[in-house]
Amino acid sequence: MKKGLLSNIRKVMRLCSLLLLVSFLAGCKGKRKVCNDCIHEIDVPLLHDDITEFPRTSRLFASIDTVYLENAGPESYVQAVDEVKFIGDTIIVRSSSTLFFFDRQGRFIKRFHRQGNGFGNYRVIERFDILPDRNELFIMDGHSNKIFVYGMDGRFHRHVNVDDFVTDFVVLPDGGFLFTNPIKYTDRNCRRGMWQTDANGRFVKQLVDYDPEFAHVSINNPYFCHIRPGVIGFMGIEDNDRFYTFNGDSVAVTCRMTTDIVIPDELKRSDKVFVNPLKEYTKCGYMETDRFLYFVATNYGANLVMAFTDKKDWTTYRMYVYTEDFNTNAAEVEQFPYLVSCYNGTFVGFFDAGMVFQEERFRKMFPRMTEDSNPALILYNDK
């Protein structure tokens, strides 16, 4: 009797031990899924100086190309470079609410301008995207809260109503969309974070949430980036400072920025910005390729850091405007221009005539440029 009782007690103890072990392992597994310590952290001090030197750019990129955009007359004059995308061998440059098409040698192809109040016309171009497989062009018009869809031949195809307030978008390979809005409105109910819709703009699912108590708004800027076809990068705002990757129908956290500024709770709950530059900050200018992550962090003019991270080893550099000679196959550019765009593995900067003719050395770097020239694009191609 005693032996049987002891045997049963041992069995129960072994079972309890097994259950405790399973519970412990399950608990550990659950923690690993949400473990912030597992995220790569990019340290960007804004209040203290960082003497990190930027390396020779020619060692980072597979190639660097200079493309002189042809000015063939009034229809081809590009006043500014706001956004650049590529489809095949064609470069599409957005200048305000006009799109200009050039080939890879910079020769002018055509101009696209459908601004107006008539059928099939947009009011302004706030962002644009392309769907190469369908040869379609997508224009986000915040005035009408619509996305206008055109063929690459300029013909109007359709428009998509956007039900929420949107600050940036990308089109997905199936024709659906990713939208984002960082702003919290107190007088109306609008989506925040990042969400997915179908090709008709109908809500599918929420992908990234922001803290409902976090009202502090970052500078309005591009939050999305085409890393490669079908893979989208997304920059979160200051309540988590994370960078995300959307691939297929899932989202992963790539890394997180850390800094020496902690936004006070009273500012977190305020929708005002520029209150105290030493107590608030933002990220902007976000761009990303398979290997590199670039963004600008600033405490609203008190200090500004252009952060450039090599995702191969997570080394982060503070990028300065003036650098060594790095252009290996075009004009000898000594100044790293501010990057304005990134699409499927290529960062884009530019020099316009106003920049070039400010200094003699820049005129030597761009011998083909005249005072009437269009900007010259600098293409930094990812390895």
URMONOR-V987883 format. One record per pair of residues at least 12 apart in sequence whose C-alpha atoms are under 6 Angstrom apart, sorted by the first residue. I is the first residue (numbers start at 1). J is the second residue. Records with the same first field share a line. If there is no record, write none. Layout:
I = J  J
This chain:
39 = 255
40 = 255
41 = 255  256  257
42 = 257  258
43 = 257  258  259
44 = 259
45 = 259  260
52 = 317  318
54 = 317  319
57 = 326
58 = 326
61 = 381  382  383
62 = 381  382  383
63 = 381
64 = 327  379  380
65 = 378  379
66 = 330  377  378
67 = 106  376  377
68 = 106  376
69 = 106  374  376
70 = 106  107  108
71 = 374
78 = 374
80 = 95
81 = 95
82 = 94  95
83 = 341
84 = 341
85 = 343
89 = 103  104
90 = 102  103
91 = 103
97 = 124  125
98 = 113
99 = 111  112
120 = 156
124 = 141
125 = 140  141
126 = 140  141
127 = 140
128 = 140
135 = 152
136 = 150  151  152
137 = 149  150  151
145 = 162
146 = 160  161  162
147 = 159  160
160 = 200
164 = 190
166 = 180  181
167 = 181
168 = 180
175 = 199
176 = 197  198  199
177 = 196  197
178 = 195  196
179 = 194  195
180 = 193  194
181 = 193
183 = 217
184 = 215
193 = 208  209  210
194 = 207  208
195 = 207
213 = 269
214 = 268  269
215 = 268  269  270  271
216 = 268  270  271
218 = 282
223 = 235
225 = 287
226 = 343  344
227 = 288  289  290  344
228 = 344
231 = 246  247
232 = 245  246
233 = 245
241 = 256  257
242 = 255  256
243 = 255
263 = 279  280
277 = 299  300
280 = 299
281 = 298  299
282 = 297  298
283 = 296  297
284 = 296
287 = 342
289 = 345
291 = 310  311
292 = 309  310  311
293 = 308  309
294 = 307  308
295 = 307
306 = 318  319
321 = 336
322 = 335  336
323 = 335
331 = 365
332 = 365
333 = 365
337 = 349
345 = 382
346 = 380  381  382
347 = 379  380
348 = 378  379
349 = 377  378
350 = 376  377  378
351 = 375  376
352 = 375
353 = 371
